Amino acid sequence: MIADGKKLRGFIAQKAFWNDIGTPERYTKTAIEKTAPKAFRHAYPDYQTKHIMQTKLKGDGSERKWYRLSSDQRTLIMVDHGITTGIGTAEIDAFVYIGKHLEAMGIPVPQIYYHDRMAGLVFLEDLGDRDLQTAVRRMQSTQAVISWYKSVIHSLVKLSVSGAKGFESAWAYQTPRYDSKLILERECRYFVEAFLNGYLCWNVLFEDYQQEFISLAHRALEFSTTGFMHRDMQSRNIMLKENKFYFIDFQAGRLGPIQYDLASLLIDPYVELPKNIQSQLFNYCVDELSLHRTVDPDRFRHCFEYCCLTRNLQILGAFGYLSGVMGKRYFEQYIPAAVKTLNHNLASLAKGEFPVLKALAEKISTDKKIAPLKGETIVEV
């Protein structure tokens, strides 16, 4: 412009906020500086802007970053999904849409106070640090643990039934519902590539097991009792605050079989409930669900048994990826329990059913990387 003889003029803004946002890190830092005070004011109407302390929390299986924000003896949790790119429903969109929907339906989830979609930031209620896994480890009474799980299942049924009402498939992240394609790609293939080949360093082909995977996907959806499906219903995603349970990490929610969430809860390797307790809690769930819908116990169990298998494959795929690729080696301690459960559930099926997968599960058990279980079962009878 100068070379063309044009004049340049500048505008000096008074009392404006200026910051260098020339890198993603600086952009995120600036976004937090501007949005965190707004979040506190939404959460606490009488809040007067003061210094906000930021403490990074230990993450779990995702790449999101978690922080506890503290100011004037008040706290919030901030989730950093990363700067939003591309079009379509992003993970932060699913988190916010689904979270607000579940809250409106009376489901126990943390309240979302504020979010910045572009920056990928969500500010929500602080539920503390006590999750179901931690609580169960500290319990001495088996009956108390069963009572707690019944309370969780009572809320799970409400989540499934009420959460499905008015649920928009466009809110879902990646896929609108739990279907055979998702099972084959994100559970079965994930198991082969991330666990068998990635973690165990085998060299097998998905196609070697494809026919049985297809059959498994069909049976996992057969007799499905469809509702809202959390898809990661495990003890670390259930928080306990003032003797009330809350569900977190619901951004993967979509419509699907209620049996899948129940399977996720009962075969959870973080807790490893004994089989007789699993059976007791399964029956309790059927009774609870029967208050809302007509349930055929045999058909419900049929779908549940195969959802246990698809969930088990997903768990092992996730543990393999998190341990081997993400370097989160502390997940390795739960792999033996997941392998043990896979073998048990396959063995409990009818003779001649899934012979290739049964042989595969037995072979996994003998792999030198699958160390013996350390310690004792968390809940003993």
Sequence and secondary structure as in RCSB ss.txt:
>XXXX:A:sequence
MIADGKKLRGFIAQKAFWNDIGTPERYTKTAIEKTAPKAFRHAYPDYQTKHIMQTKLKGDGSERKWYRLSSDQRT
LIMVDHGITTGIGTAEIDAFVYIGKHLEAMGIPVPQIYYHDRMAGLVFLEDLGDRDLQTAVRRMQSTQAVISWYK
SVIHSLVKLSVSGAKGFESAWAYQTPRYDSKLILERECRYFVEAFLNGYLCWNVLFEDYQQEFISLAHRALEFST
TGFMHRDMQSRNIMLKENKFYFIDFQAGRLGPIQYDLASLLIDPYVELPKNIQSQLFNYCVDELSLHRTVDPDRF
RHCFEYCCLTRNLQILGAFGYLSGVMGKRYFEQYIPAAVKTLNHNLASLAKGEFPVLKALAEKISTDKKIAPLKG
ETIVEV
>XXXX:A:secstr
 TTTT        TT       SHHHHHHHHHHHHHHHHHHHH TT      EEEE    SSS EEEEEEETTEE
EEEEE     SSS  HHHHHHHHHHHHHHTT     EEEEETTTTEEEE    S BHHHHHHT   HHHHHHHHH
HHHHHHHHHHHHHHTT  GGGSSS SB  HHHIIIIIIHHIIIIIIIIIS     GGGTHHHHHHHHHHHHTT  
EEEE S  SGGGEEEETTEEEE   TT EEEEHHHHHHHHHT TTT   HHHHHHHHHHHHHHHHTTS   HHHH
HHHHHHHHHHHHHHHHHHHHHHHHTS  GGGGGGHHHHHHHHHHHHHTS TTSSHHHHHHHHHHHTSTTS    S
  SS  
